[in-house]
Amino acid sequence: MKIIFRSIIPSTLAAVLLSIWIPNFIASSIASADNNAVGSTIGGIETGDLKGEELKAILTEAVNDWYAQNLTVTGGGTSIEVSSSTFQFDIESTVANYENQVHKSWFAFWEETPTVHLPLTVFPSETVKNEISNVSSWDTEATYSSVELNAAYLKTAPVEAVVTDLTVLETDRISLSIEPMPEGAMGINELVIALHETVIEPQMVFSMIEKLGDTINLANREAINFVASSLYNAALNSNAEIVERHSQNTIPSYLKPGLEAKVDLLANEDLKFVNASSHPIVLKLTMEEGNLKTEVYTPAKETEVDITVSRDEEIQPRTITRYSADLAIGQNEQIQEGAKGLRVSVYRTAFDEQKLVSRDYYPPVDRIIVKSSRKPVVQPSSESLNNDPAYQVDLDGDGFPNADTTNGNGETNDSQNTGSTTSSSGTQNKNSDASNNSAEGDAEEDLPPGSYYDKGGNLITPK
């Protein structure tokens, strides 16, 4: 009996302890299983301790914020914007899947709560897929998968499209130009890399400023205008519709007058054209031994294009004469060489129809010369000194100058005749006035025909 009594007491005590510990353990295990894992995310949003309706609310708010901006898809020189609102999300099923993965049974108390990272469930969007399929150089299915994945994680960075082999678009070359790089151009290589293998879809507008983006700031004006001119010439030869083009107003060292272009970011002057054909075109730009090679390819050439530049009128430069005391007497110096101006018209013939593309005016450059303004010093003769009142002296104090004259016999006479002196003086004044008038007349007669002085004192002489 004693042995039986002693064995019953420990068994009863163990049963009581188990009855207390097991419910608490079960409750603790269930609570631990329902807690979300630390560091878990859904669609890139940290879940923390949220669950159920609270988790759905925070995900809905994140999706609405993501709708505020569109997705950009870019590749092969082409970019499009996809409206983010075309994507719809299944938040209900996403949260259910998440809670199922982080939940663990009460009896698996030795297991750690899992950390999971789930994408949002996205409904397929045929609208987005159709927009992607419009770009012939992209793989539609592969590119759409990349876009959908970005949406599932609510990413806003541009999506890189999956580009197919561009050689399928390069069957026919419809334009080619090779031009030497102008002196002083810097940053051309950066521009060429950014523009190389640009695909322009049918009816798509190409903008040089938009295509280059921040890369345009890496080049100077000479390089930008040089590349813009090459692209403009390529657009003309590919029968593209010119939307915006600005002339440099000076004849460059490359291409023909009327075929050049200017792009100025600060002045908002762009080069824009539309691919008017029914096939995509590919721009290929490469640098070869200091020359820019610009090519345009298409899967199928639709027409032959001929560009004609008509030199309508040549304008002669003017000659501007300036005077300077810094030059020696009789010295001349040319400080600017003149150049003829030009008016041109550009015509394009396609589908057997000729159309005027543009008319451009390049003003002449004036020839500027500088002449010395110094005049030689002329020493007066002895006769002019005797007739000059400034050199006549009253020797006898009678109030009249004593003018020594020599008669025909070589004798010197002292003239006392006031009337004679006055007459001589009057004659002298008349002769002096006549001399001045004659000098002014001679000065006017010395001007070249058609010349004149402008308000600044410059002598303008038509060439």
MOLIN-V560604 format. One line per field, one symbol per residue. ss: DSSP state (h for helix, s for strand, l for the rest). phi: phi as a letter, one per 30 degrees, with the letter a starting at -180 (. if undefined). burial: b if it has 16 or more other ideal C-beta (glycine too) atoms within 10 Angstrom, else e. A space follows every 10 residues. Layout:
ss: ???
phi: ???
burial: ???
//
This chain:
ss: lhhhhhhhhh hhhhhhhhhh hhhhhhhhhh hhhhllllll ssllssllll lhhhhhhhhh hhhhhhllll sssssllsss sslhhhllsl hhhhhhhhhh hhllllllll llllllssll lslllhhhhh hhhllllslh hhhhhhhhhh hhllllllss llsllhhhhl lsssssssss lllllllhhh hhhhhllsss llllssshhh hhhhhhhhll hhhhhhhhhh hhhhhhhlll sssslsllll llllllllll lslsllllsl lsssllllll ssssssssll ssssssssll llllssssss sssssllsss ssssllllll lsssssllsl ssssssssss llssssssss ssllslssss ssllllllll lhhhhhhlhh hlllllllll lllsssllll lssslllhhh hhhhhhhhhh hhhhhhhhhh hhhhhhllll lsslllllss ssl
phi: .ddddddddd dddddddddd dddddddddd ddddddddjd bbhicddhcd ahdddddddd ddddddddbd cccbliibbb ccdddddbcc dedddddddd dddbdddcdd ddddcbbcdd dcdebddddd ddddcddcdd dddddddddd ddchdcdecd ddddddddcc dcccabbbbd dddidbjded ddddcdhdcc deiddcbddd ddidddddbc dddddddddd dddddddcid ddcbabddib dddbhcejcc bbbbdddhcc cbacdddcbd bccbbbcbhi ccccbbcada dcadcbcbcc ddaccddccc ccbbddcdei dbbccaddbd dacbbcbbcb hibcbdcabb bcddcddcbc cdcdcddcdd dddddddded cccddcicib dccdbcdddi ccccdcdddd dddddddddd dddddddddd ddddddddei dacdddiddc bdd
burial: eeeeeeeeee eeeeeeeeee eeeeeeeebe eebeebbeeb bbbebebeeb beeebbeebe ebbeebeeee bebebbbbeb ebebebbebe beebbeebee ebebeeeeee eebeebebbb bbeebeebbe bbeebbbbbb eebbebbbeb bbbbeeeebe bbbbebeebb eeebbebebe bbeebebbeb bbebbebbbb beebebebbe bbeeebebbe ebbbbbbbbb bbbbbbbbbb ebebbbbbee bbebbebbbb bbbeeeeeeb bbbbbbbebb bbbbbeeeee ebbbbbbbbe bbeebebebe eeeeeebebb beeeeeeeee eeeeeeebbe bbbbebebeb eeeeeebbeb ebebbebbbb ebeeeeeeee eeeeeebeee ebeeeeeeeb eebeeeeeee eeeeeeeeee beeeeeeeee eeeeeeeeee eeeeeeeeee eeeeeeeebe bee
//
